[in-house]
Every structure is written in structure tokens, then in C-alpha cells.
Amino acid sequence: MTMRERLERMPVASPIWAQRYPELLTIWEEEAAAPKGNIIRRNVCQGGVWDGLREDARSYVELSANLVADDVGLEGTAPRFGLRADSLAHSIGFQQIPLEQVGPRDPSTR
């Protein structure tokens, strides 16, 4: 199913949706496939490929306060690593997610 087909199944014209997501009412009118409104902010990337954005999409995406470096100040080993106290990531407002709360959970504990 395409993105357009999925959106057409959503009640975007209903009062609740129209109030909360007014931009969805006209999203297909101009430049339908453009990634308008995407914000990539306060991310940390160590080595490898950074954003993977196509050049024709860059003007639609806001990239701000991201840290891309060969050494961003990691400590520990994957998958349980964190940022050192002196990491530059702290200066961009990066907030580490609570790793202990990420991943599959036992349904009986919910």
C-alpha cells in the first residue's frame, strides 16, 4: 500500500483530525512527495553515513544541532553504551534515551 493510499484511509477531514493536523488536508495539492516539515535535530552520529537525504529533498528538511564526528565521546560497548561526561553531544542538547525502557517487553508486565 502506498503512502497516499494509507493517508486516504485516515479520517483527516474529521473535525478532530483537521484541528490537530490541518496540514494533512492539503498535503497532496503541491509537491505531494516532498518531505515537507521534517526536522532532524540533536542527533549523534559516529562514523559511517550520516543523513542519507537525497539532494532534491534537502531544501524541505530542517537539519539542526546534530553532531557528526569520528569520535562523539562514547563509552561502554554496544548495545549498552553511553556518552562520556566530556562528549560534545551534551553541548547540542542531546538527551540519551532510557535504554532499559527500549525493546521487547513481557506482555504480562504491562
N, C-alpha and C positions, 0 to 999 in steps of 0.2 A: 504494500500500500504506500502511495506517495505521501509526502508531507501535506500536499494540498488536499488529498482525499481524507487524511486524518483530521485536518482542520475543518473540512466541510461537515464532518460528523459531530463536531463540537457545537454547543448552543451559543455561539459567540454573539448572536443578536439578542439574546435574552437580556433583560434588564440587569441582572446581577453580573453577567459576563461583560456586557457593554460598559458598565460603570467601572469595573475593575481592570479590564483590558480593552480600552477604546481603540487602540491601535490595530487590533485584530479585525475590526470592521472594514478597514480599507487596505489591509496588508497586500492584497493581490492587485491593487489598482496600478501601482507604478513599481517597476523593478521587482517583480514578485520573488525572484530567487536571491535577491541581495540580503546579506546577513545584517540588516539594519538593527541598531540598538544593542549589539553585543558588546559587552565590556569584559576585558581580561585585565584584572587588576590584582596586584600584590601576590603574584605567583613566584615561585622559586624554581629555577631550572639549572641543574648542574650537568654540564656537558651534553652531548647529543644534539638533536634537532630541537629548536625552541618552539616556535608557534605553529608552523605548518600552514600558515594562511596563504591562500592564493593571492597573487599581486592584485588582481582585479577586485578582490574583496577587502583589501586593507583600508580603503577610504571609508568603509562602513563600520569598522571595528575600532573601538577605543582601547588602546593598549597603554596602561599607565602603571607606574610604580612596580614594575616587575624586575626581579633580579636574575640575571643570566650570567653565569660565570663558570670557570673550570673548577673553582673551589668556593662553594657558597657557605661553607662552615658547618658541615655535617659531622656528627659524632655517632658512634654506635654502628651496628650492622643491620642491613635490610633483613626482615621488613621492619624492625624496631629501631629506627634511627631518629635522631632529632637534631636540633640546631645547637651549636655551641653558643655560649653566652656572648662571644665576640663576633657572631655571624652578622654580616651586613644585612641579612634578611630582616632583622629586628628594626633596622632604620627605615624600612619601607612600610612598616605596619603589618608585616606578615604575622598571622596567628596560626600556630600549628593546630591541626585538628586533633581531637582526643582519640588517638589510635585504638585505645582499649574499647571504644564505642563503635568501631568500624568493623564491618564484616558480618558473616552469618551468625545468627543467634538461635539458641534453642527456643522454639515456639512456646514451650511450657513455662519459660521465664518471663514472658511478656506480660 
